[in-house]
Amino acid sequence: MHGYSADKQAYLTRLRRIEGQIRGLQRMVEEDAYCIDVLTQVSAATRALQAVALGLLEDHIGHCVTDAINAGGPEAEAKVKEASAAIARLVRS
């Protein structure tokens, strides 16, 4: 079971909302909307995706990493490294 399983419906709802934002962006470009208006919407969609990513990361650390640490062994170290790599990717983006 994944760390986000308890919140799966909430994540799906948020992702569908973001999908709608992206479709709105496509429509704005097709209709030659003002550049700043498009950029504003791109920023909003980016922040929404970042919020989903942070939620997933929190769920991963709270569930998967915590379980691995409690179990101990080499899997614990691997899960911590995996989480660190995910954080690094988020920080770079």
PDB file of N, CA, C and O in Angstrom:
ATOM      1  N   MET A   1       0.853  -1.173   0.000  1.00  0.00           N
ATOM      2  CA  MET A   1       0.000   0.000   0.000  1.00  0.00           C
ATOM      3  C   MET A   1       0.902   1.241   0.000  1.00  0.00           C
ATOM      4  O   MET A   1       1.900   1.292   0.719  1.00  0.00           O
ATOM      5  N   HIS A   2       0.539   2.235  -0.814  1.00  0.00           N
ATOM      6  CA  HIS A   2       1.312   3.462  -0.926  1.00  0.00           C
ATOM      7  C   HIS A   2       0.908   4.443   0.166  1.00  0.00           C
ATOM      8  O   HIS A   2      -0.203   4.379   0.693  1.00  0.00           O
ATOM      9  N   GLY A   3       1.821   5.351   0.499  1.00  0.00           N
ATOM     10  CA  GLY A   3       1.577   6.334   1.541  1.00  0.00           C
ATOM     11  C   GLY A   3       0.401   7.246   1.258  1.00  0.00           C
ATOM     12  O   GLY A   3      -0.232   7.755   2.184  1.00  0.00           O
ATOM     13  N   TYR A   4       0.104   7.455  -0.019  1.00  0.00           N
ATOM     14  CA  TYR A   4      -0.979   8.377  -0.374  1.00  0.00           C
ATOM     15  C   TYR A   4      -2.336   7.680  -0.490  1.00  0.00           C
ATOM     16  O   TYR A   4      -3.331   8.334  -0.802  1.00  0.00           O
ATOM     17  N   SER A   5      -2.398   6.398  -0.252  1.00  0.00           N
ATOM     18  CA  SER A   5      -3.636   5.632  -0.452  1.00  0.00           C
ATOM     19  C   SER A   5      -4.834   6.218   0.291  1.00  0.00           C
ATOM     20  O   SER A   5      -5.944   6.234  -0.241  1.00  0.00           O
ATOM     21  N   ALA A   6      -4.625   6.689   1.490  1.00  0.00           N
ATOM     22  CA  ALA A   6      -5.740   7.239   2.273  1.00  0.00           C
ATOM     23  C   ALA A   6      -6.289   8.519   1.643  1.00  0.00           C
ATOM     24  O   ALA A   6      -7.466   8.841   1.805  1.00  0.00           O
ATOM     25  N   ASP A   7      -5.436   9.241   0.929  1.00  0.00           N
ATOM     26  CA  ASP A   7      -5.832  10.509   0.312  1.00  0.00           C
ATOM     27  C   ASP A   7      -5.949  10.416  -1.202  1.00  0.00           C
ATOM     28  O   ASP A   7      -5.944  11.436  -1.891  1.00  0.00           O
ATOM     29  N   LYS A   8      -6.053   9.212  -1.716  1.00  0.00           N
ATOM     30  CA  LYS A   8      -6.035   9.004  -3.167  1.00  0.00           C
ATOM     31  C   LYS A   8      -7.102   9.834  -3.883  1.00  0.00           C
ATOM     32  O   LYS A   8      -6.812  10.466  -4.898  1.00  0.00           O
ATOM     33  N   GLN A   9      -8.312   9.839  -3.373  1.00  0.00           N
ATOM     34  CA  GLN A   9      -9.394  10.594  -4.032  1.00  0.00           C
ATOM     35  C   GLN A   9      -9.097  12.084  -4.044  1.00  0.00           C
ATOM     36  O   GLN A   9      -9.362  12.763  -5.035  1.00  0.00           O
ATOM     37  N   ALA A  10      -8.551  12.594  -2.952  1.00  0.00           N
ATOM     38  CA  ALA A  10      -8.209  14.015  -2.888  1.00  0.00           C
ATOM     39  C   ALA A  10      -7.127  14.349  -3.903  1.00  0.00           C
ATOM     40  O   ALA A  10      -7.195  15.386  -4.563  1.00  0.00           O
ATOM     41  N   TYR A  11      -6.131  13.483  -4.036  1.00  0.00           N
ATOM     42  CA  TYR A  11      -5.084  13.712  -5.037  1.00  0.00           C
ATOM     43  C   TYR A  11      -5.657  13.672  -6.447  1.00  0.00           C
ATOM     44  O   TYR A  11      -5.322  14.510  -7.285  1.00  0.00           O
ATOM     45  N   LEU A  12      -6.510  12.709  -6.702  1.00  0.00           N
ATOM     46  CA  LEU A  12      -7.114  12.619  -8.036  1.00  0.00           C
ATOM     47  C   LEU A  12      -7.951  13.854  -8.351  1.00  0.00           C
ATOM     48  O   LEU A  12      -7.927  14.357  -9.474  1.00  0.00           O
ATOM     49  N   THR A  13      -8.684  14.336  -7.368  1.00  0.00           N
ATOM     50  CA  THR A  13      -9.488  15.550  -7.558  1.00  0.00           C
ATOM     51  C   THR A  13      -8.593  16.735  -7.884  1.00  0.00           C
ATOM     52  O   THR A  13      -8.875  17.502  -8.804  1.00  0.00           O
ATOM     53  N   ARG A  14      -7.510  16.880  -7.123  1.00  0.00           N
ATOM     54  CA  ARG A  14      -6.583  17.993  -7.370  1.00  0.00           C
ATOM     55  C   ARG A  14      -5.930  17.868  -8.743  1.00  0.00           C
ATOM     56  O   ARG A  14      -5.791  18.861  -9.457  1.00  0.00           O
ATOM     57  N   LEU A  15      -5.531  16.660  -9.113  1.00  0.00           N
ATOM     58  CA  LEU A  15      -4.895  16.468 -10.417  1.00  0.00           C
ATOM     59  C   LEU A  15      -5.869  16.736 -11.567  1.00  0.00           C
ATOM     60  O   LEU A  15      -5.475  17.265 -12.606  1.00  0.00           O
ATOM     61  N   ARG A  16      -7.122  16.376 -11.382  1.00  0.00           N
ATOM     62  CA  ARG A  16      -8.123  16.685 -12.419  1.00  0.00           C
ATOM     63  C   ARG A  16      -8.330  18.192 -12.547  1.00  0.00           C
ATOM     64  O   ARG A  16      -8.522  18.711 -13.646  1.00  0.00           O
ATOM     65  N   ARG A  17      -8.289  18.882 -11.421  1.00  0.00           N
ATOM     66  CA  ARG A  17      -8.414  20.343 -11.439  1.00  0.00           C
ATOM     67  C   ARG A  17      -7.222  20.957 -12.183  1.00  0.00           C
ATOM     68  O   ARG A  17      -7.386  21.894 -12.965  1.00  0.00           O
ATOM     69  N   ILE A  18      -6.029  20.422 -11.932  1.00  0.00           N
ATOM     70  CA  ILE A  18      -4.830  20.904 -12.617  1.00  0.00           C
ATOM     71  C   ILE A  18      -4.922  20.594 -14.112  1.00  0.00           C
ATOM     72  O   ILE A  18      -4.527  21.407 -14.947  1.00  0.00           O
ATOM     73  N   GLU A  19      -5.438  19.431 -14.434  1.00  0.00           N
ATOM     74  CA  GLU A  19      -5.638  19.071 -15.844  1.00  0.00           C
ATOM     75  C   GLU A  19      -6.534  20.112 -16.514  1.00  0.00           C
ATOM     76  O   GLU A  19      -6.280  20.515 -17.649  1.00  0.00           O
ATOM     77  N   GLY A  20      -7.569  20.541 -15.821  1.00  0.00           N
ATOM     78  CA  GLY A  20      -8.454  21.582 -16.353  1.00  0.00           C
ATOM     79  C   GLY A  20      -7.708  22.894 -16.544  1.00  0.00           C
ATOM     80  O   GLY A  20      -7.933  23.608 -17.521  1.00  0.00           O
ATOM     81  N   GLN A  21      -6.814  23.212 -15.604  1.00  0.00           N
ATOM     82  CA  GLN A  21      -6.008  24.421 -15.746  1.00  0.00           C
ATOM     83  C   GLN A  21      -5.138  24.341 -17.002  1.00  0.00           C
ATOM     84  O   GLN A  21      -5.002  25.323 -17.732  1.00  0.00           O
ATOM     85  N   ILE A  22      -4.564  23.195 -17.243  1.00  0.00           N
ATOM     86  CA  ILE A  22      -3.698  23.014 -18.418  1.00  0.00           C
ATOM     87  C   ILE A  22      -4.514  23.137 -19.701  1.00  0.00           C
ATOM     88  O   ILE A  22      -4.068  23.756 -20.667  1.00  0.00           O
ATOM     89  N   ARG A  23      -5.698  22.554 -19.710  1.00  0.00           N
ATOM     90  CA  ARG A  23      -6.570  22.714 -20.888  1.00  0.00           C
ATOM     91  C   ARG A  23      -6.928  24.187 -21.090  1.00  0.00           C
ATOM     92  O   ARG A  23      -7.001  24.661 -22.224  1.00  0.00           O
ATOM     93  N   GLY A  24      -7.149  24.908 -19.992  1.00  0.00           N
ATOM     94  CA  GLY A  24      -7.416  26.335 -20.074  1.00  0.00           C
ATOM     95  C   GLY A  24      -6.228  27.088 -20.658  1.00  0.00           C
ATOM     96  O   GLY A  24      -6.402  28.025 -21.438  1.00  0.00           O
ATOM     97  N   LEU A  25      -5.034  26.682 -20.283  1.00  0.00           N
ATOM     98  CA  LEU A  25      -3.823  27.289 -20.843  1.00  0.00           C
ATOM     99  C   LEU A  25      -3.734  27.048 -22.347  1.00  0.00           C
ATOM    100  O   LEU A  25      -3.410  27.957 -23.112  1.00  0.00           O
ATOM    101  N   GLN A  26      -4.021  25.833 -22.757  1.00  0.00           N
ATOM    102  CA  GLN A  26      -4.008  25.526 -24.192  1.00  0.00           C
ATOM    103  C   GLN A  26      -5.000  26.418 -24.930  1.00  0.00           C
ATOM    104  O   GLN A  26      -4.698  26.955 -25.995  1.00  0.00           O
ATOM    105  N   ARG A  27      -6.156  26.563 -24.363  1.00  0.00           N
ATOM    106  CA  ARG A  27      -7.194  27.394 -24.972  1.00  0.00           C
ATOM    107  C   ARG A  27      -6.738  28.856 -25.046  1.00  0.00           C
ATOM    108  O   ARG A  27      -6.966  29.537 -26.046  1.00  0.00           O
ATOM    109  N   MET A  28      -6.095  29.323 -23.979  1.00  0.00           N
ATOM    110  CA  MET A  28      -5.603  30.697 -23.968  1.00  0.00           C
ATOM    111  C   MET A  28      -4.597  30.928 -25.099  1.00  0.00           C
ATOM    112  O   MET A  28      -4.648  31.948 -25.786  1.00  0.00           O
ATOM    113  N   VAL A  29      -3.693  29.983 -25.282  1.00  0.00           N
ATOM    114  CA  VAL A  29      -2.693  30.114 -26.352  1.00  0.00           C
ATOM    115  C   VAL A  29      -3.369  30.050 -27.715  1.00  0.00           C
ATOM    116  O   VAL A  29      -3.051  30.833 -28.610  1.00  0.00           O
ATOM    117  N   GLU A  30      -4.310  29.105 -27.871  1.00  0.00           N
ATOM    118  CA  GLU A  30      -5.037  29.004 -29.145  1.00  0.00           C
ATOM    119  C   GLU A  30      -5.764  30.304 -29.478  1.00  0.00           C
ATOM    120  O   GLU A  30      -5.867  30.685 -30.644  1.00  0.00           O
ATOM    121  N   GLU A  31      -6.267  30.980 -28.447  1.00  0.00           N
ATOM    122  CA  GLU A  31      -7.042  32.212 -28.653  1.00  0.00           C
ATOM    123  C   GLU A  31      -6.169  33.465 -28.571  1.00  0.00           C
ATOM    124  O   GLU A  31      -6.684  34.581 -28.497  1.00  0.00           O
ATOM    125  N   ASP A  32      -4.843  33.278 -28.585  1.00  0.00           N
ATOM    126  CA  ASP A  32      -3.893  34.397 -28.562  1.00  0.00           C
ATOM    127  C   ASP A  32      -4.098  35.335 -27.368  1.00  0.00           C
ATOM    128  O   ASP A  32      -4.128  36.556 -27.523  1.00  0.00           O
ATOM    129  N   ALA A  33      -4.236  34.751 -26.191  1.00  0.00           N
ATOM    130  CA  ALA A  33      -4.394  35.550 -24.975  1.00  0.00           C
ATOM    131  C   ALA A  33      -3.107  36.334 -24.701  1.00  0.00           C
ATOM    132  O   ALA A  33      -2.031  35.982 -25.184  1.00  0.00           O
ATOM    133  N   TYR A  34      -3.245  37.383 -23.931  1.00  0.00           N
ATOM    134  CA  TYR A  34      -2.125  38.228 -23.553  1.00  0.00           C
ATOM    135  C   TYR A  34      -1.070  37.402 -22.813  1.00  0.00           C
ATOM    136  O   TYR A  34      -1.400  36.600 -21.939  1.00  0.00           O
ATOM    137  N   CYS A  35       0.209  37.608 -23.174  1.00  0.00           N
ATOM    138  CA  CYS A  35       1.312  36.798 -22.637  1.00  0.00           C
ATOM    139  C   CYS A  35       1.322  36.747 -21.107  1.00  0.00           C
ATOM    140  O   CYS A  35       1.485  35.676 -20.522  1.00  0.00           O
ATOM    141  N   ILE A  36       1.150  37.885 -20.472  1.00  0.00           N
ATOM    142  CA  ILE A  36       1.206  37.935 -19.009  1.00  0.00           C
ATOM    143  C   ILE A  36       0.066  37.134 -18.399  1.00  0.00           C
ATOM    144  O   ILE A  36       0.247  36.496 -17.361  1.00  0.00           O
ATOM    145  N   ASP A  37      -1.100  37.157 -19.024  1.00  0.00           N
ATOM    146  CA  ASP A  37      -2.226  36.361 -18.524  1.00  0.00           C
ATOM    147  C   ASP A  37      -1.911  34.871 -18.617  1.00  0.00           C
ATOM    148  O   ASP A  37      -2.234  34.107 -17.707  1.00  0.00           O
ATOM    149  N   VAL A  38      -1.282  34.459 -19.713  1.00  0.00           N
ATOM    150  CA  VAL A  38      -0.897  33.050 -19.872  1.00  0.00           C
ATOM    151  C   VAL A  38       0.153  32.689 -18.822  1.00  0.00           C
ATOM    152  O   VAL A  38       0.053  31.646 -18.176  1.00  0.00           O
ATOM    153  N   LEU A  39       1.152  33.544 -18.650  1.00  0.00           N
ATOM    154  CA  LEU A  39       2.197  33.280 -17.663  1.00  0.00           C
ATOM    155  C   LEU A  39       1.640  33.203 -16.250  1.00  0.00           C
ATOM    156  O   LEU A  39       2.105  32.394 -15.447  1.00  0.00           O
ATOM    157  N   THR A  40       0.668  34.018 -15.941  1.00  0.00           N
ATOM    158  CA  THR A  40       0.024  33.982 -14.624  1.00  0.00           C
ATOM    159  C   THR A  40      -0.630  32.625 -14.403  1.00  0.00           C
ATOM    160  O   THR A  40      -0.527  32.054 -13.317  1.00  0.00           O
ATOM    161  N   GLN A  41      -1.292  32.115 -15.413  1.00  0.00           N
ATOM    162  CA  GLN A  41      -1.948  30.812 -15.299  1.00  0.00           C
ATOM    163  C   GLN A  41      -0.937  29.671 -15.251  1.00  0.00           C
ATOM    164  O   GLN A  41      -1.158  28.675 -14.563  1.00  0.00           O
ATOM    165  N   VAL A  42       0.178  29.810 -15.983  1.00  0.00           N
ATOM    166  CA  VAL A  42       1.243  28.808 -15.912  1.00  0.00           C
ATOM    167  C   VAL A  42       1.783  28.751 -14.486  1.00  0.00           C
ATOM    168  O   VAL A  42       2.013  27.669 -13.945  1.00  0.00           O
ATOM    169  N   SER A  43       1.982  29.911 -13.886  1.00  0.00           N
ATOM    170  CA  SER A  43       2.475  29.978 -12.514  1.00  0.00           C
ATOM    171  C   SER A  43       1.499  29.306 -11.550  1.00  0.00           C
ATOM    172  O   SER A  43       1.916  28.581 -10.647  1.00  0.00           O
ATOM    173  N   ALA A  44       0.221  29.544 -11.739  1.00  0.00           N
ATOM    174  CA  ALA A  44      -0.795  28.933 -10.869  1.00  0.00           C
ATOM    175  C   ALA A  44      -0.788  27.411 -11.011  1.00  0.00           C
ATOM    176  O   ALA A  44      -0.876  26.694 -10.013  1.00  0.00           O
ATOM    177  N   ALA A  45      -0.686  26.920 -12.235  1.00  0.00           N
ATOM    178  CA  ALA A  45      -0.656  25.470 -12.472  1.00  0.00           C
ATOM    179  C   ALA A  45       0.614  24.863 -11.875  1.00  0.00           C
ATOM    180  O   ALA A  45       0.579  23.769 -11.312  1.00  0.00           O
ATOM    181  N   THR A  46       1.717  25.567 -11.999  1.00  0.00           N
ATOM    182  CA  THR A  46       2.981  25.089 -11.436  1.00  0.00           C
ATOM    183  C   THR A  46       2.887  24.982  -9.918  1.00  0.00           C
ATOM    184  O   THR A  46       3.311  23.985  -9.335  1.00  0.00           O
ATOM    185  N   ARG A  47       2.332  26.006  -9.282  1.00  0.00           N
ATOM    186  CA  ARG A  47       2.171  25.975  -7.817  1.00  0.00           C
ATOM    187  C   ARG A  47       1.247  24.836  -7.401  1.00  0.00           C
ATOM    188  O   ARG A  47       1.483  24.179  -6.387  1.00  0.00           O
ATOM    189  N   ALA A  48       0.201  24.603  -8.177  1.00  0.00           N
ATOM    190  CA  ALA A  48      -0.727  23.518  -7.852  1.00  0.00           C
ATOM    191  C   ALA A  48      -0.022  22.164  -7.931  1.00  0.00           C
ATOM    192  O   ALA A  48      -0.214  21.313  -7.063  1.00  0.00           O
ATOM    193  N   LEU A  49       0.790  21.965  -8.966  1.00  0.00           N
ATOM    194  CA  LEU A  49       1.544  20.712  -9.084  1.00  0.00           C
ATOM    195  C   LEU A  49       2.561  20.572  -7.959  1.00  0.00           C
ATOM    196  O   LEU A  49       2.764  19.477  -7.433  1.00  0.00           O
ATOM    197  N   GLN A  50       3.197  21.671  -7.591  1.00  0.00           N
ATOM    198  CA  GLN A  50       4.149  21.617  -6.484  1.00  0.00           C
ATOM    199  C   GLN A  50       3.452  21.240  -5.178  1.00  0.00           C
ATOM    200  O   GLN A  50       4.012  20.501  -4.368  1.00  0.00           O
ATOM    201  N   ALA A  51       2.252  21.735  -4.973  1.00  0.00           N
ATOM    202  CA  ALA A  51       1.502  21.388  -3.764  1.00  0.00           C
ATOM    203  C   ALA A  51       1.184  19.894  -3.736  1.00  0.00           C
ATOM    204  O   ALA A  51       1.266  19.259  -2.684  1.00  0.00           O
ATOM    205  N   VAL A  52       0.825  19.337  -4.883  1.00  0.00           N
ATOM    206  CA  VAL A  52       0.571  17.892  -4.959  1.00  0.00           C
ATOM    207  C   VAL A  52       1.863  17.135  -4.656  1.00  0.00           C
ATOM    208  O   VAL A  52       1.859  16.166  -3.897  1.00  0.00           O
ATOM    209  N   ALA A  53       2.961  17.580  -5.253  1.00  0.00           N
ATOM    210  CA  ALA A  53       4.247  16.911  -5.043  1.00  0.00           C
ATOM    211  C   ALA A  53       4.637  16.935  -3.565  1.00  0.00           C
ATOM    212  O   ALA A  53       5.084  15.921  -3.028  1.00  0.00           O
ATOM    213  N   LEU A  54       4.475  18.069  -2.914  1.00  0.00           N
ATOM    214  CA  LEU A  54       4.819  18.159  -1.495  1.00  0.00           C
ATOM    215  C   LEU A  54       3.932  17.256  -0.642  1.00  0.00           C
ATOM    216  O   LEU A  54       4.404  16.637   0.312  1.00  0.00           O
ATOM    217  N   GLY A  55       2.661  17.183  -0.982  1.00  0.00           N
ATOM    218  CA  GLY A  55       1.762  16.283  -0.263  1.00  0.00           C
ATOM    219  C   GLY A  55       2.163  14.834  -0.423  1.00  0.00           C
ATOM    220  O   GLY A  55       2.171  14.071   0.543  1.00  0.00           O
ATOM    221  N   LEU A  56       2.497  14.455  -1.650  1.00  0.00           N
ATOM    222  CA  LEU A  56       2.939  13.080  -1.903  1.00  0.00           C
ATOM    223  C   LEU A  56       4.239  12.776  -1.159  1.00  0.00           C
ATOM    224  O   LEU A  56       4.410  11.690  -0.604  1.00  0.00           O
ATOM    225  N   LEU A  57       5.144  13.743  -1.154  1.00  0.00           N
ATOM    226  CA  LEU A  57       6.408  13.552  -0.446  1.00  0.00           C
ATOM    227  C   LEU A  57       6.166  13.375   1.054  1.00  0.00           C
ATOM    228  O   LEU A  57       6.756  12.500   1.689  1.00  0.00           O
ATOM    229  N   GLU A  58       5.299  14.208   1.605  1.00  0.00           N
ATOM    230  CA  GLU A  58       4.975  14.089   3.028  1.00  0.00           C
ATOM    231  C   GLU A  58       4.366  12.721   3.340  1.00  0.00           C
ATOM    232  O   GLU A  58       4.719  12.088   4.336  1.00  0.00           O
ATOM    233  N   ASP A  59       3.449  12.270   2.479  1.00  0.00           N
ATOM    234  CA  ASP A  59       2.844  10.951   2.667  1.00  0.00           C
ATOM    235  C   ASP A  59       3.896   9.847   2.556  1.00  0.00           C
ATOM    236  O   ASP A  59       3.873   8.884   3.323  1.00  0.00           O
ATOM    237  N   HIS A  60       4.811   9.988   1.607  1.00  0.00           N
ATOM    238  CA  HIS A  60       5.865   8.979   1.417  1.00  0.00           C
ATOM    239  C   HIS A  60       6.755   8.885   2.651  1.00  0.00           C
ATOM    240  O   HIS A  60       7.063   7.794   3.132  1.00  0.00           O
ATOM    241  N   ILE A  61       7.161  10.046   3.154  1.00  0.00           N
ATOM    242  CA  ILE A  61       8.032  10.041   4.334  1.00  0.00           C
ATOM    243  C   ILE A  61       7.273   9.512   5.551  1.00  0.00           C
ATOM    244  O   ILE A  61       7.809   8.725   6.332  1.00  0.00           O
ATOM    245  N   GLY A  62       6.026   9.949   5.706  1.00  0.00           N
ATOM    246  CA  GLY A  62       5.242   9.530   6.862  1.00  0.00           C
ATOM    247  C   GLY A  62       4.851   8.074   6.857  1.00  0.00           C
ATOM    248  O   GLY A  62       4.585   7.503   7.915  1.00  0.00           O
ATOM    249  N   HIS A  63       4.808   7.461   5.693  1.00  0.00           N
ATOM    250  CA  HIS A  63       4.368   6.068   5.606  1.00  0.00           C
ATOM    251  C   HIS A  63       5.522   5.152   5.201  1.00  0.00           C
ATOM    252  O   HIS A  63       5.993   4.351   6.007  1.00  0.00           O
ATOM    253  N   CYS A  64       5.968   5.269   3.971  1.00  0.00           N
ATOM    254  CA  CYS A  64       6.959   4.331   3.421  1.00  0.00           C
ATOM    255  C   CYS A  64       8.307   4.424   4.121  1.00  0.00           C
ATOM    256  O   CYS A  64       8.882   3.407   4.510  1.00  0.00           O
ATOM    257  N   VAL A  65       8.811   5.651   4.280  1.00  0.00           N
ATOM    258  CA  VAL A  65      10.120   5.817   4.910  1.00  0.00           C
ATOM    259  C   VAL A  65      10.049   5.431   6.388  1.00  0.00           C
ATOM    260  O   VAL A  65      10.933   4.741   6.897  1.00  0.00           O
ATOM    261  N   THR A  66       9.008   5.873   7.066  1.00  0.00           N
ATOM    262  CA  THR A  66       8.853   5.539   8.485  1.00  0.00           C
ATOM    263  C   THR A  66       8.773   4.030   8.694  1.00  0.00           C
ATOM    264  O   THR A  66       9.413   3.490   9.597  1.00  0.00           O
ATOM    265  N   ASP A  67       7.988   3.350   7.860  1.00  0.00           N
ATOM    266  CA  ASP A  67       7.888   1.889   7.980  1.00  0.00           C
ATOM    267  C   ASP A  67       9.234   1.215   7.750  1.00  0.00           C
ATOM    268  O   ASP A  67       9.599   0.281   8.464  1.00  0.00           O
ATOM    269  N   ALA A  68       9.973   1.694   6.747  1.00  0.00           N
ATOM    270  CA  ALA A  68      11.280   1.096   6.452  1.00  0.00           C
ATOM    271  C   ALA A  68      12.254   1.327   7.600  1.00  0.00           C
ATOM    272  O   ALA A  68      13.017   0.428   7.955  1.00  0.00           O
ATOM    273  N   ILE A  69      12.235   2.524   8.183  1.00  0.00           N
ATOM    274  CA  ILE A  69      13.134   2.813   9.305  1.00  0.00           C
ATOM    275  C   ILE A  69      12.776   1.940  10.506  1.00  0.00           C
ATOM    276  O   ILE A  69      13.660   1.409  11.178  1.00  0.00           O
ATOM    277  N   ASN A  70      11.486   1.795  10.769  1.00  0.00           N
ATOM    278  CA  ASN A  70      11.064   0.938  11.892  1.00  0.00           C
ATOM    279  C   ASN A  70      11.475  -0.511  11.674  1.00  0.00           C
ATOM    280  O   ASN A  70      11.790  -1.215  12.633  1.00  0.00           O
ATOM    281  N   ALA A  71      11.476  -0.969  10.414  1.00  0.00           N
ATOM    282  CA  ALA A  71      11.879  -2.340  10.102  1.00  0.00           C
ATOM    283  C   ALA A  71      13.394  -2.493  10.166  1.00  0.00           C
ATOM    284  O   ALA A  71      13.909  -3.576  10.446  1.00  0.00           O
ATOM    285  N   GLY A  72      14.107  -1.388   9.900  1.00  0.00           N
ATOM    286  CA  GLY A  72      15.570  -1.412   9.932  1.00  0.00           C
ATOM    287  C   GLY A  72      16.161  -2.094   8.721  1.00  0.00           C
ATOM    288  O   GLY A  72      15.459  -2.428   7.767  1.00  0.00           O
ATOM    289  N   GLY A  73      17.457  -2.294   8.775  1.00  0.00           N
ATOM    290  CA  GLY A  73      18.159  -2.974   7.700  1.00  0.00           C
ATOM    291  C   GLY A  73      18.475  -2.063   6.528  1.00  0.00           C
ATOM    292  O   GLY A  73      18.282  -0.849   6.592  1.00  0.00           O
ATOM    293  N   PRO A  74      18.966  -2.675   5.451  1.00  0.00           N
ATOM    294  CA  PRO A  74      19.398  -1.889   4.290  1.00  0.00           C
ATOM    295  C   PRO A  74      18.250  -1.167   3.580  1.00  0.00           C
ATOM    296  O   PRO A  74      18.472  -0.145   2.931  1.00  0.00           O
ATOM    297  N   GLU A  75      17.039  -1.684   3.698  1.00  0.00           N
ATOM    298  CA  GLU A  75      15.896  -1.020   3.060  1.00  0.00           C
ATOM    299  C   GLU A  75      15.648   0.356   3.672  1.00  0.00           C
ATOM    300  O   GLU A  75      15.221   1.276   2.974  1.00  0.00           O
ATOM    301  N   ALA A  76      15.908   0.501   4.955  1.00  0.00           N
ATOM    302  CA  ALA A  76      15.714   1.791   5.621  1.00  0.00           C
ATOM    303  C   ALA A  76      16.629   2.842   5.005  1.00  0.00           C
ATOM    304  O   ALA A  76      16.192   3.947   4.682  1.00  0.00           O
ATOM    305  N   GLU A  77      17.892   2.491   4.846  1.00  0.00           N
ATOM    306  CA  GLU A  77      18.848   3.429   4.245  1.00  0.00           C
ATOM    307  C   GLU A  77      18.459   3.745   2.803  1.00  0.00           C
ATOM    308  O   GLU A  77      18.578   4.892   2.371  1.00  0.00           O
ATOM    309  N   ALA A  78      18.002   2.758   2.065  1.00  0.00           N
ATOM    310  CA  ALA A  78      17.593   2.971   0.674  1.00  0.00           C
ATOM    311  C   ALA A  78      16.395   3.911   0.594  1.00  0.00           C
ATOM    312  O   ALA A  78      16.343   4.772  -0.285  1.00  0.00           O
ATOM    313  N   LYS A  79      15.431   3.757   1.502  1.00  0.00           N
ATOM    314  CA  LYS A  79      14.242   4.629   1.489  1.00  0.00           C
ATOM    315  C   LYS A  79      14.606   6.069   1.836  1.00  0.00           C
ATOM    316  O   LYS A  79      14.046   7.002   1.262  1.00  0.00           O
ATOM    317  N   VAL A  80      15.531   6.257   2.764  1.00  0.00           N
ATOM    318  CA  VAL A  80      15.968   7.602   3.127  1.00  0.00           C
ATOM    319  C   VAL A  80      16.669   8.253   1.943  1.00  0.00           C
ATOM    320  O   VAL A  80      16.429   9.422   1.641  1.00  0.00           O
ATOM    321  N   LYS A  81      17.540   7.497   1.268  1.00  0.00           N
ATOM    322  CA  LYS A  81      18.230   8.026   0.083  1.00  0.00           C
ATOM    323  C   LYS A  81      17.228   8.353  -1.025  1.00  0.00           C
ATOM    324  O   LYS A  81      17.359   9.370  -1.707  1.00  0.00           O
ATOM    325  N   GLU A  82      16.248   7.503  -1.199  1.00  0.00           N
ATOM    326  CA  GLU A  82      15.204   7.729  -2.202  1.00  0.00           C
ATOM    327  C   GLU A  82      14.439   9.016  -1.904  1.00  0.00           C
ATOM    328  O   GLU A  82      14.181   9.808  -2.810  1.00  0.00           O
ATOM    329  N   ALA A  83      14.080   9.225  -0.649  1.00  0.00           N
ATOM    330  CA  ALA A  83      13.369  10.437  -0.250  1.00  0.00           C
ATOM    331  C   ALA A  83      14.250  11.669  -0.439  1.00  0.00           C
ATOM    332  O   ALA A  83      13.772  12.711  -0.889  1.00  0.00           O
ATOM    333  N   SER A  84      15.519  11.558  -0.101  1.00  0.00           N
ATOM    334  CA  SER A  84      16.445  12.676  -0.292  1.00  0.00           C
ATOM    335  C   SER A  84      16.568  13.044  -1.763  1.00  0.00           C
ATOM    336  O   SER A  84      16.610  14.224  -2.110  1.00  0.00           O
ATOM    337  N   ALA A  85      16.626  12.049  -2.617  1.00  0.00           N
ATOM    338  CA  ALA A  85      16.708  12.302  -4.058  1.00  0.00           C
ATOM    339  C   ALA A  85      15.434  12.978  -4.560  1.00  0.00           C
ATOM    340  O   ALA A  85      15.491  13.867  -5.410  1.00  0.00           O
ATOM    341  N   ALA A  86      14.303  12.560  -4.041  1.00  0.00           N
ATOM    342  CA  ALA A  86      13.027  13.182  -4.436  1.00  0.00           C
ATOM    343  C   ALA A  86      12.991  14.641  -3.988  1.00  0.00           C
ATOM    344  O   ALA A  86      12.533  15.505  -4.735  1.00  0.00           O
ATOM    345  N   ILE A  87      13.462  14.918  -2.797  1.00  0.00           N
ATOM    346  CA  ILE A  87      13.516  16.299  -2.297  1.00  0.00           C
ATOM    347  C   ILE A  87      14.441  17.125  -3.181  1.00  0.00           C
ATOM    348  O   ILE A  87      14.115  18.258  -3.534  1.00  0.00           O
ATOM    349  N   ALA A  88      15.584  16.567  -3.538  1.00  0.00           N
ATOM    350  CA  ALA A  88      16.523  17.288  -4.405  1.00  0.00           C
ATOM    351  C   ALA A  88      15.883  17.621  -5.753  1.00  0.00           C
ATOM    352  O   ALA A  88      16.072  18.720  -6.275  1.00  0.00           O
ATOM    353  N   ARG A  89      15.129  16.681  -6.316  1.00  0.00           N
ATOM    354  CA  ARG A  89      14.446  16.950  -7.600  1.00  0.00           C
ATOM    355  C   ARG A  89      13.434  18.066  -7.451  1.00  0.00           C
ATOM    356  O   ARG A  89      13.314  18.918  -8.331  1.00  0.00           O
ATOM    357  N   LEU A  90      12.703  18.072  -6.343  1.00  0.00           N
ATOM    358  CA  LEU A  90      11.706  19.127  -6.119  1.00  0.00           C
ATOM    359  C   LEU A  90      12.357  20.492  -5.925  1.00  0.00           C
ATOM    360  O   LEU A  90      11.840  21.506  -6.394  1.00  0.00           O
ATOM    361  N   VAL A  91      13.482  20.513  -5.239  1.00  0.00           N
ATOM    362  CA  VAL A  91      14.176  21.771  -4.995  1.00  0.00           C
ATOM    363  C   VAL A  91      14.719  22.337  -6.304  1.00  0.00           C
ATOM    364  O   VAL A  91      14.707  23.552  -6.500  1.00  0.00           O
ATOM    365  N   ARG A  92      15.188  21.486  -7.189  1.00  0.00           N
ATOM    366  CA  ARG A  92      15.738  21.934  -8.466  1.00  0.00           C
ATOM    367  C   ARG A  92      14.669  22.435  -9.416  1.00  0.00           C
ATOM    368  O   ARG A  92      14.950  23.259 -10.286  1.00  0.00           O
ATOM    369  N   SER A  93      13.448  21.949  -9.261  1.00  0.00           N
ATOM    370  CA  SER A  93      12.400  22.324 -10.225  1.00  0.00           C
ATOM    371  C   SER A  93      11.767  23.657  -9.928  1.00  0.00           C
ATOM    372  O   SER A  93      10.875  24.092 -10.656  1.00  0.00           O
TER     373      SER A  93
END
